[in-house]
Amino acid sequence: MRPGDIIFLSASVPYREGWTQDAHPAEIEEAIVSLARAVFSRGGRLLFGGHPSVSYLVASVAGEYFQPDTERKIRPVITFQSEFYRDQLPDETWLLYKMGWSSIEWTYEQQVDGRRDKDASLRLMRQRMLLGPELSKEVRERNELAPPKAMVAIGGMEGVLEEADMFLENTKFWGVTPTPKVYALASGGGAARRLVMDRDGGNVVDLEGLWKRTRKIDLPKNLPFVPYASVVQFMLDELGE
C-alpha cells in the first residue's frame, strides 16, 4: 500500500437476531482499530458508510495521527451517508467531519410507491460510494476518489454482504489491475465469517487464513485475540507489491 491509497472498510458490530450468535464485539472493534492505525500510519485513507459502531472507533484513531484542521481539503476518511439517516447521524460521524478528519458525502433519499424506502436509499448510497456510474465528477474530484485497493470486511450483517457483491461487481468498470479483492476477517463473526465460509477463493480472501499460511504461524489456543495489527499490516504489505 502506498500513501494516498484508499481502503474500503465494510464493518459493524451485529445487533440483530440471526447475526449476533457468532459475533464477538470486542474482536470486531479491535480489528477495526488495527486496520485504521495501519492505514493511517502509511498515509492511506479509509472509505466507508458512517455506521455508528464504526465511526467512533475511527474517530478515536484519527485523532492519534492527524491534527484537527477544519480547512483540510483532502481528508484521511471519506464517508458516504444517505439523507434517509440525516436525523440519526452519530455524534462521532459529525466529530470526524468537524475536526477535519472526514468528509461527508450525502446521497438522496429514495422513495418507492410514494414512501421513504431505506433499502433503495442505501443501495444508491453504496453505488455512489463504490464509484458506480451515478457518482458525479464533482464528488470524485473534491475527494480525490480513486478505486479502493481492497475491501476489508469485519463483522457486520447483510449490508456487508451486499457491499461485497457491489464492490466485486464494480471492479469490472474501474479499469485497474490487479483486480481489487475482498479481504474478510472471520474471527469476529457476523457477515465477514459468512463470506469466508461461503465464498473464500478467487476475489474473496480469508485474510487470517492467508496470513497464517504465508507466515507459517500456529497461534496458541489460549490467545485472547487474533493479532489483528500483524494481520492487517501483512495485507497492506501484499497490496504494495
C-alpha positions in Angstrom: 0.0 0.0 0.0 1.2 3.4 -0.9 0.5 6.9 0.5 -2.9 8.1 -0.7 -4.3 4.7 -1.5 -7.8 4.0 -0.4 -9.1 1.0 1.6 -12.9 0.4 1.7 -14.0 -0.7 5.1 -17.3 -2.6 5.4 -17.9 -3.3 9.1 -20.3 -3.1 12.1 -21.0 -4.8 15.4 -24.0 -7.0 14.7 -27.0 -6.3 16.8 -29.9 -8.2 15.2 -31.0 -11.8 15.7 -29.5 -14.0 13.1 -26.2 -12.2 13.1 -25.3 -12.0 16.8 -24.9 -15.7 17.6 -21.3 -16.0 16.5 -20.4 -12.3 16.8 -17.5 -11.2 19.1 -17.9 -7.4 19.5 -14.5 -6.9 21.3 -12.7 -8.6 18.4 -14.6 -6.7 15.8 -13.7 -3.4 17.4 -10.0 -4.5 17.9 -9.8 -5.4 14.2 -11.3 -2.0 13.1 -8.9 -0.1 15.3 -6.0 -2.1 14.0 -6.9 -1.5 10.4 -7.4 2.2 10.9 -4.0 2.5 12.6 -2.3 0.5 9.9 -3.8 2.5 7.0 -3.2 6.0 8.6 0.3 5.1 9.6 1.1 4.5 5.9 -0.6 7.7 4.7 -3.6 5.8 3.4 -7.2 6.7 3.5 -10.4 4.9 4.6 -13.7 4.9 2.8 -16.9 3.7 4.5 -20.5 4.4 5.2 -20.7 6.1 8.7 -22.0 3.2 10.8 -22.5 4.1 14.5 -20.4 1.2 15.7 -17.5 2.1 13.4 -17.4 5.9 13.3 -16.4 6.4 17.0 -13.6 3.9 16.6 -12.2 5.5 13.5 -12.6 9.0 15.1 -10.5 7.9 18.1 -7.7 6.6 15.9 -7.8 9.6 13.5 -7.0 11.8 16.5 -3.8 9.9 17.1 -2.4 10.6 13.6 -3.9 13.9 12.4 -4.2 17.3 14.0 -7.6 18.9 13.8 -7.9 21.1 10.7 -11.3 22.3 9.6 -9.7 23.7 6.4 -8.3 20.3 5.3 -9.4 19.7 1.8 -8.4 16.1 1.2 -9.2 14.2 4.3 -8.0 10.8 5.5 -11.5 9.5 5.8 -14.3 9.6 3.2 -17.8 8.8 4.5 -21.0 8.5 2.5 -24.3 9.0 4.1 -27.9 8.7 2.9 -30.3 11.5 3.5 -32.6 8.8 4.9 -30.5 8.8 8.0 -29.7 12.5 8.3 -31.5 12.9 11.6 -29.9 9.8 13.0 -26.2 10.6 12.2 -24.0 9.6 15.1 -22.2 12.3 17.0 -18.9 10.6 16.2 -19.5 11.0 12.5 -20.1 14.7 12.9 -16.9 14.8 15.1 -14.9 13.2 12.3 -16.1 15.9 10.0 -15.8 18.9 12.4 -12.2 18.0 13.3 -11.2 17.9 9.6 -10.6 14.1 9.6 -13.5 13.1 7.4 -15.6 14.4 4.5 -19.3 13.6 4.4 -20.9 13.0 1.0 -24.7 12.9 1.1 -26.8 10.9 -1.3 -30.5 11.4 -2.0 -33.2 9.6 -0.1 -35.2 7.3 -2.4 -38.9 6.7 -2.4 -40.8 3.6 -3.6 -44.6 3.9 -4.2 -44.5 7.4 -2.7 -42.9 6.2 0.6 -39.4 6.7 2.0 -37.5 3.5 1.2 -34.5 2.5 3.3 -33.2 -0.3 1.1 -33.4 1.8 -2.1 -31.7 4.7 -0.3 -28.9 2.5 0.9 -28.5 0.9 -2.5 -28.0 4.3 -4.1 -25.5 5.4 -1.3 -23.5 2.2 -1.8 -23.4 2.5 -5.6 -22.0 6.1 -5.3 -19.6 5.2 -2.5 -18.1 2.4 -4.6 -17.6 4.7 -7.6 -20.6 3.5 -9.5 -21.8 5.2 -12.7 -24.0 7.7 -10.8 -21.2 9.2 -8.8 -20.6 12.7 -10.1 -17.3 14.0 -11.3 -17.5 16.8 -8.8 -17.6 14.4 -5.8 -14.7 12.4 -7.3 -12.6 15.4 -7.7 -13.5 17.0 -4.4 -12.3 13.9 -2.5 -9.7 12.7 -5.0 -11.5 9.5 -5.1 -9.9 6.5 -6.8 -10.8 2.8 -6.9 -10.1 1.3 -3.5 -7.1 -1.0 -3.3 -9.2 -3.5 -1.4 -12.3 -4.0 0.6 -11.9 -5.3 4.2 -15.0 -6.9 5.8 -15.2 -7.1 9.6 -18.2 -8.4 11.5 -21.4 -6.9 10.0 -24.8 -8.0 8.9 -26.5 -8.2 5.5 -25.1 -4.8 4.5 -21.6 -6.2 4.4 -22.7 -9.0 2.1 -24.4 -6.5 -0.2 -21.4 -4.2 -0.2 -19.1 -7.2 -1.0 -21.3 -8.1 -4.0 -21.4 -4.5 -5.2 -17.6 -4.0 -4.7 -16.8 -7.0 -6.8 -19.3 -6.1 -9.5 -18.0 -2.5 -9.7 -14.4 -3.6 -10.1 -15.3 -4.6 -13.6 -15.7 -0.9 -14.5 -12.8 0.6 -12.6 -10.2 -0.5 -15.2 -7.4 -1.3 -12.6 -5.1 -4.2 -12.4 -4.8 -6.4 -10.4 -8.5 -6.6 -9.6 -9.1 -5.4 -6.0 -10.2 -8.2 -3.7 -12.4 -8.5 -0.6 -10.4 -9.5 2.5 -12.6 -10.9 5.3 -11.6 -11.2 8.9 -13.7 -14.2 10.1 -12.8 -14.4 13.7 -15.2 -11.6 14.7 -18.1 -13.5 13.3 -21.1 -11.9 11.5 -21.2 -11.4 7.8 -17.4 -11.5 7.4 -17.4 -15.0 8.7 -20.1 -16.0 6.3 -18.1 -14.5 3.4 -15.2 -16.8 4.4 -17.4 -19.9 4.9 -19.3 -19.4 1.6 -17.1 -17.6 -0.8 -13.4 -18.0 0.2 -11.4 -18.2 -3.0 -10.8 -16.1 -6.1 -11.5 -12.4 -5.2 -12.8 -13.2 -1.7 -9.9 -13.9 0.7 -9.8 -15.4 4.1 -7.3 -12.9 5.4 -6.4 -14.6 8.6 -6.0 -18.0 6.8 -3.8 -16.4 4.2 -1.7 -14.7 6.9 -1.2 -18.0 8.8 -0.3 -20.0 5.7 2.1 -17.4 4.3 3.8 -16.6 7.6 3.7 -20.2 8.7 2.1 -19.2 12.0 0.4 -21.6 14.5 -1.3 -19.5 17.1 -1.6 -20.6 20.8 -5.1 -21.7 21.6 -5.4 -19.5 24.7 -4.6 -16.3 22.8 -7.4 -13.8 23.7 -7.3 -12.1 20.3 -6.0 -12.7 16.9 -3.1 -10.3 16.5 -5.0 -8.1 14.1 -2.3 -5.5 13.9 0.0 -8.0 12.3 -2.7 -9.4 10.1 -3.7 -6.1 8.5 -0.1 -4.9 8.2 0.5 -8.2 6.2 -2.4 -7.4 3.9 -1.1 -3.8 3.3 2.3 -5.2 2.5 0.8 -7.5 0.0 -1.1 -4.7 -1.7 2.1 -2.7 -2.0 3.8 -5.4 -4.1 
